[in-house]
Amino acid sequence: MIAFDFNYYKPSTIAEAIETYITATSLRKKVIYYSGGTEFITFARTNKMHADVVIDIKGIPECNICEIQGGQLIIGAAISLNKLVETNLFPLLSQTVKQIANHSSRNKITIGGNINSQLIYREGVLPFLLADAKVKIASQGEEKVVSLKKIFDRKMTLDEGTFLVQIIVDASFIDLPYLSLKRTQMTKVGYPVVTLAALLKENQIRVAFSGLCSFPFRSKKIEAIVNDDSLSERERIEQIASHLPASIVDDSHASAAYRGFVLKNLLVDTFEVLEGKK
């Protein structure tokens, strides 16, 4: 049970969503946008999240698109993870989100919700980081398309009153050779010890990680090491492990030492699969 009352709105247009936000904030209400609601319900039940007004964007048509248009894959923020798996328009994305939670939960979790998650994992963003994705965002007075990396720095950094409408991927990325690997401590369903996503573009391996540090990331410095043919595979793996952007997570799911061990094994698998496709 959620211990506080809140007003729920489900607008049918972007303009209506923004108008609802402006009206509520003018009354000093705490407002959140959500595209799935699973995380809000979970955290609200334990008093870790509070809102006076909830604006559900699932009723907005632009947030429910999942198709290729004019050489671009357009994915609405309200598309469920299972819908991404079923349509399989971007195989790397499909395989990555297929490993999140269980089938029933993936019917409710949306790609926008996963990327905006307060949890450290946010695995759904990894393929988009690798594919140099763009996003469509909406706020008072404007809708605009910007680079994902402009608003995602370890986590989403949207301005107050702004919400994610769509993620846009150039179609040239969707059929590239790829690899998506997730390792958990005990069962297949669970928080990742490490998730690795990789793409091969123009004979260069792109790689991104989740669960390793306290945020998902793609590192150009690490990719330079990955693709440095002057180094042996063992040397590259050791250098990658020493060039992480932050310390390795050490928590109840896995120790830092174990996560480091898993990282090295995943890199071995990545080299074996993708270097053979160059």
C-alpha positions in Angstrom: 0.0 0.0 0.0 1.1 3.5 -0.8 0.9 5.6 2.3 0.2 9.0 0.7 -2.4 10.4 -1.7 -1.6 11.7 -5.1 -3.5 12.9 -8.2 -3.1 10.7 -11.3 -3.3 12.1 -14.8 -3.0 10.4 -18.2 -2.8 13.0 -20.9 -3.4 12.1 -24.5 -1.0 14.7 -26.0 2.4 16.1 -25.2 0.9 19.6 -24.9 -1.6 18.3 -22.4 1.1 16.6 -20.3 3.1 19.8 -20.2 0.1 21.9 -19.3 -0.8 19.5 -16.5 2.8 19.9 -15.2 2.7 23.7 -15.3 -0.6 23.9 -13.5 0.4 21.5 -10.8 3.8 23.1 -10.1 2.2 26.5 -10.0 0.3 25.1 -7.0 3.6 24.0 -5.4 2.8 20.4 -6.0 5.6 17.8 -6.4 5.2 16.3 -9.9 6.7 13.3 -11.6 6.3 12.0 -15.1 6.3 8.2 -15.5 6.1 5.9 -18.5 5.6 2.6 -16.7 5.1 3.1 -13.0 6.6 -0.1 -11.6 9.5 1.7 -9.9 7.2 4.5 -8.6 4.9 2.0 -7.0 7.8 0.0 -5.5 9.6 3.0 -4.0 6.4 4.8 -2.9 5.4 1.7 -0.9 8.6 2.0 1.1 8.5 5.8 1.3 11.5 6.2 -0.8 9.6 8.3 -3.4 6.9 10.8 -3.0 4.7 12.8 -5.4 1.6 14.9 -5.2 0.9 14.5 -8.9 1.8 11.7 -11.3 1.6 12.3 -15.0 1.5 9.0 -17.0 2.8 9.5 -20.5 1.6 6.1 -21.8 -1.5 7.7 -23.3 0.6 9.9 -25.7 0.8 8.4 -29.2 4.4 9.6 -29.8 5.5 7.7 -26.7 4.1 4.4 -28.1 5.8 4.3 -31.5 8.1 1.4 -32.3 9.0 1.4 -36.0 11.5 2.3 -38.6 10.8 5.6 -40.3 13.0 7.2 -43.0 16.1 5.2 -42.1 15.7 5.7 -38.3 14.4 3.4 -35.6 12.0 5.3 -33.5 11.2 3.9 -30.0 8.7 5.6 -27.8 9.5 6.0 -24.1 6.4 4.1 -23.1 7.2 0.9 -25.1 7.5 -2.1 -22.8 10.6 -4.2 -22.7 8.6 -7.3 -23.9 7.4 -5.3 -27.0 11.0 -4.5 -27.9 11.8 -8.2 -27.6 8.8 -9.3 -29.7 9.4 -6.8 -32.5 13.1 -7.4 -32.5 13.8 -4.3 -34.7 17.2 -3.8 -32.9 18.5 -7.3 -32.0 21.2 -6.0 -29.5 18.5 -4.0 -27.7 16.1 -7.0 -27.7 18.7 -9.3 -26.3 19.8 -6.8 -23.6 16.3 -6.0 -22.3 15.2 -9.7 -22.5 17.7 -10.3 -19.6 16.0 -7.7 -17.4 13.7 -9.0 -14.6 11.2 -11.7 -15.5 8.6 -12.0 -18.4 5.7 -10.7 -16.3 7.7 -7.6 -15.1 8.9 -6.8 -18.6 5.3 -6.4 -19.7 5.1 -3.4 -17.3 8.6 -2.0 -17.4 9.1 0.5 -20.2 12.3 1.4 -21.9 11.9 5.0 -20.7 11.3 3.8 -17.2 14.4 1.6 -17.3 16.6 4.3 -18.6 15.3 6.7 -15.9 15.6 4.2 -13.1 16.9 5.2 -9.7 18.7 1.8 -9.6 22.3 1.7 -10.7 21.8 -0.7 -13.6 19.7 0.9 -16.3 20.8 -1.8 -18.7 18.4 -0.7 -21.5 20.6 2.4 -22.2 23.7 0.3 -23.2 22.7 -0.4 -26.8 21.7 3.2 -27.3 25.0 4.5 -26.0 26.8 2.2 -28.5 24.6 3.3 -31.4 25.1 7.0 -30.8 21.3 7.4 -30.2 19.4 10.6 -30.2 16.4 11.4 -28.0 13.3 13.5 -28.4 12.4 15.4 -25.3 9.6 17.7 -24.5 9.3 20.7 -22.1 7.4 23.9 -21.8 7.3 25.6 -25.1 9.3 23.1 -27.1 10.1 19.6 -28.4 13.6 18.9 -29.6 15.9 16.2 -30.6 19.3 16.0 -29.0 22.1 13.5 -28.6 21.5 11.0 -25.9 25.0 11.6 -24.4 24.0 15.3 -23.9 21.3 14.3 -21.4 22.7 11.0 -20.1 25.8 11.3 -18.0 25.9 8.2 -15.8 22.1 8.8 -15.4 19.4 10.9 -17.1 20.0 14.6 -16.4 16.8 16.1 -17.7 15.8 19.6 -16.6 12.8 20.0 -14.3 9.5 19.7 -16.3 11.2 17.9 -19.2 10.3 14.3 -20.2 11.6 11.7 -22.6 9.4 11.1 -25.6 11.4 8.9 -27.9 14.8 7.3 -28.5 16.1 7.5 -32.1 18.7 5.1 -33.6 20.1 5.3 -37.1 19.0 2.2 -38.9 22.6 1.5 -40.0 23.3 0.3 -36.5 20.5 -2.2 -36.0 21.9 -5.2 -38.0 25.6 -4.9 -37.0 27.3 -7.9 -35.3 26.7 -7.7 -31.6 27.0 -9.4 -28.2 24.9 -9.0 -25.1 26.0 -10.8 -21.9 24.6 -10.7 -18.4 26.0 -12.5 -15.4 24.1 -12.8 -12.1 25.3 -14.4 -8.8 22.8 -17.2 -8.6 19.9 -17.3 -11.1 19.2 -15.8 -14.6 16.6 -13.5 -13.1 18.2 -11.0 -10.8 20.3 -7.9 -10.6 23.4 -8.2 -12.8 26.8 -8.7 -11.4 28.0 -7.3 -14.8 26.1 -6.7 -18.0 28.2 -6.2 -21.2 26.8 -5.0 -24.5 29.0 -4.7 -27.6 28.7 -3.8 -31.3 31.2 -4.2 -34.2 31.2 -1.2 -36.5 33.7 -0.5 -39.2 35.9 -3.3 -37.6 36.0 -1.5 -34.3 34.4 -3.0 -31.2 32.2 -0.7 -29.2 31.5 -1.8 -25.6 29.3 -0.6 -22.7 28.8 -1.9 -19.2 26.2 -2.1 -16.4 26.5 -3.3 -12.8 30.3 -3.0 -12.8 30.4 0.6 -11.5 27.6 2.4 -9.8 26.3 3.6 -13.2 26.1 2.3 -16.8 28.8 3.6 -19.1 30.6 3.5 -22.4 34.2 4.6 -22.4 36.2 5.8 -25.4 39.4 5.1 -23.4 38.4 1.5 -22.8 37.4 1.1 -26.5 40.8 2.3 -27.6 42.3 -0.4 -25.5 39.9 -3.0 -26.8 40.8 -2.2 -30.4 44.6 -1.9 -29.8 46.0 -4.8 -31.9 49.5 -4.1 -30.7 48.5 -5.6 -27.3 47.8 -9.2 -26.6 44.3 -10.1 -25.4 45.6 -10.6 -21.9 47.3 -7.2 -21.9 44.1 -5.5 -23.2 42.0 -7.2 -20.5 44.4 -6.1 -17.7 44.5 -2.6 -19.0 40.7 -2.3 -19.3 40.4 -3.4 -15.7 42.7 -0.7 -14.6 41.0 2.1 -16.7 37.5 1.9 -15.3 35.8 5.3 -14.8 35.0 4.5 -11.1 35.6 1.9 -8.5 33.9 -1.5 -8.9 30.7 -2.0 -6.9 31.1 -4.0 -3.8 27.7 -5.0 -2.3 25.4 -7.8 -1.2 25.0 -9.0 -4.7 28.7 -9.5 -5.4 32.0 -8.4 -4.2 34.3 -6.1 -6.2 36.7 -8.9 -6.6 34.1 -11.2 -8.1 32.8 -8.5 -10.4 36.3 -7.9 -11.6 36.7 -11.6 -12.3 33.4 -11.7 -14.2 34.4 -8.6 -16.2 37.6 -10.4 -17.4 35.7 -13.5 -18.5 33.1 -11.4 -20.4 35.9 -9.6 -22.2 37.4 -13.0 -23.2 34.0 -13.9 -24.7 33.7 -10.6 -26.4 37.0 -10.9 -28.2 36.3 -14.5 -29.2 32.9 -13.6 -30.8 33.4 -10.2 -32.3 37.1 -10.3 -33.4 36.2 -13.4 -35.4 33.7 -11.2 -37.4 36.1 -8.5 -38.4 
